[in-house]
Amino acid sequence: FAHYHLEKFFGAEDVGVKGFYNYVPGVMGITVTNAFQTGSGGSVLFNADTKAYQVSDDIALVRGNHQLAFGGQVTYWKHYTIDGQRGVGLWTFDGSNTGTPLADFLTGRLFQLEQARPGVLDLNMWYLAGYVQDAWKMGSRVTLNGGVRWEPFFGQNVRNKAVSNFSLDNFKKGVTSTVYKNAPAGLVYPGDPGFPAGSSGLNKTWLNFAPRAGLAWDVMGDGRMAVRSSYGIGYDFQSASYLFISATAPPYSSRVRVNNPPGGLDDPWGATPGGSPHPVPESPTADVAFPAFGAFGAIDPDINSTRAQSWNVILERQIGSNWQASAGYLGSYIDRIWGQVQVNPGVFLGLGPCTLPNGVTYPVCSTTANLDQRRVLSLQNPAASARLGPIDKHAAVGDQNYAALRLSVQDRKSTRLNSSHVSESRMPS
């Protein structure tokens, strides 16, 4: 990363932090809750290069009372990104030790350190779509529109294969990766049995069809009152950024979080077995080491693109020669919204003393210092989960409803002046 020119601030290596390797020297990402923040996000190091190539064609034909249209689109997209925000270490002081964030900072009482080698995403994606539609004038008073769009979802292929999934069934059975022999049980990588074909982590979805229909009706046949209604489905997909969770996980960048280290700011890795896992190699080998309680990302292999349905019914009426009024009902429903689900969350075990499955007795059981030891998988099998910390899994877990009544009145006072009023009220749903 030395070819990037950065204005130097100071890094952990400049202030005497022991055993810390800085991938972007001269920068330190400090967050003091409710006080100040330095070197966060893409301000540390960010570089992106995107190229897109597209071919599309649309054809329209008129045959009697039908206006037909059909077409298609093929897009190929390449994206290369380096994001170095965690390479400098994200140092958080939240007041959990002294009661005041600034006091924690001044005394070096570190709440959390998170570090990873700058993440690299080298990916491409194919987009394919086709449609057919018809506008049918059924008579002088009714026009019907109908069509369907086909839009399969392929996911994004990670060319440097920095992507992983997690199988809870594999974890319970003790099944480990054939690609990285030191990986914890449950993790699967491109080339492992059970990993979807390719390097997207997703199974291709071919049957995404989006029907659309619309109706326009001149109620009296005099052009003064009309009813319009429509319904349609559309799809959307996530940007490349969601893959950074996997791209910065072990063994690619070895993202690790250390909570309340006994050595504080002076020696954050002092109590970590083997010390700091950094620096890590840019291209991991089959026998690469995995750090204790690494932070991982995963994707539901059967996840599909987000789907949005929308519909409306609108009544329009001309009143006299100058006034026009309309009333409409608008509705929509979005499902398969992507979100992160924590596969390996911490379990609250009370504030009294307890002995965890690793055999250690803690005077206060539920603290940030022993979070990794009381995670779900650690409680099930402490030996198998010794290298598993948080596991953020992308899954289609969200949905959203919307409904509204829209009223509009327009007064055409002259050929050069219009006035209107629109009111839209959302309905409970």
Protein Blocks (a to p, Z undefined) as FASTA:
>chain_A
ZZpccddfbdfklnopahiacfbghiacdddehiacehiajlloccdddddddddddddd
dehjaccdddddddddddddddfklmnopaddehlmnopaklmmmnopafbdcddddddd
ddddddddddddddddfbjkbccdddddddddebjadfklpacdddfklmmnopacfklm
mbcehiacehiahiaghjeopacdfklccddddddddfkonopaccddddddddddddfk
lmmmmmmmcfklopacdehifklmmlmmlmgghiaabdcdfbdcfklccdehiacddddf
kbccdddddddddddddehjlbccdddddddddehiacdddfbbcddebjbdcddfkopa
cfblbafklmmmmgfklmmmmmlmmmcccddddddfbccddddddddddddfbfkbccdd
dddddddZZ
